[in-house]
């Protein structure tokens, strides 16, 4: 059974800092890995999708990496802004019927 | 980008009533949709996989008679919480896979409060 762990559970940084969020998974037989953002009381917004054959994806200030063999992914946020404050979730999609397993998330607070 | 619409966004109901939540893929066809439940400050728990034209597949511990899922078309799946009780109060979120890139898109969620 796939298990996904996100560290840290919470992170508070001053505006402008670069930061890294971590996601680890136990079963390397994955189809893809996706990073999401969730604002309080809202649904999920997809940030980046990395296919199992890829090593990284970039979108603006965000960069996600994937090391399947070690079961790790990182989400790098450059020059953080208060608007980046949210909970960030990683989801690992297995090779079976598209089911995804979510981590518990990292709640990020960027202070002005 | 692809959009998944979920309705209603919030609902308050009396104990014992049934509540229907709709999940629509607006600009793509989704043969498979997923229903999740999220408790406060916790991650998403997969409840069931909704397959167009066939019965849903429920995760272990999820009562299929309690949470009725219907996926009658390629763009619509519904979740009906039958005879709702206060312990069913939660945030319910649906998702759909866009088959062209296997990307998951989520609805905006439904906050259910059962009094």
Contacts between the chains, C-beta under 8 A, distances in Angstrom:
chain1	res1	chain2	res2	distance
A	31	B	102	6.5
A	32	B	102	6.1
A	32	B	103	8.0
A	34	B	103	7.1
A	34	B	104	6.0
A	36	B	106	7.4
A	41	B	91	7.6
A	41	B	109	7.7
A	41	B	111	6.7
A	42	B	108	6.2
A	42	B	109	6.5
A	43	B	6	7.0
A	43	B	93	5.6
A	43	B	106	4.7
A	43	B	107	5.5
A	43	B	108	4.0
A	43	B	109	4.3
A	44	B	44	7.9
A	44	B	93	6.9
A	44	B	95	7.8
A	44	B	106	4.1
A	45	B	106	7.6
A	46	B	103	6.6
A	46	B	104	6.9
A	46	B	105	6.6
A	46	B	106	7.5
A	49	B	101	7.3
A	49	B	103	5.2
A	51	B	102	7.9
A	89	B	43	6.5
A	89	B	44	7.4
A	91	B	104	6.8
A	93	B	102	7.0
A	93	B	104	7.2
A	97	B	32	7.3
A	97	B	49	6.5
A	97	B	57	8.0
A	98	B	32	5.8
A	98	B	34	7.8
A	98	B	49	7.8
A	98	B	97	5.2
A	98	B	102	7.1
A	99	B	34	7.4
A	99	B	46	6.5
A	99	B	49	6.7
A	100	B	34	7.6
A	100	B	46	7.6
A	100	B	95	8.0
A	100	B	104	6.2
A	101	B	46	7.9
A	102	B	43	4.6
A	102	B	44	4.7
A	103	B	43	6.3
A	104	B	42	6.9
A	104	B	43	4.5
A	105	B	43	5.7
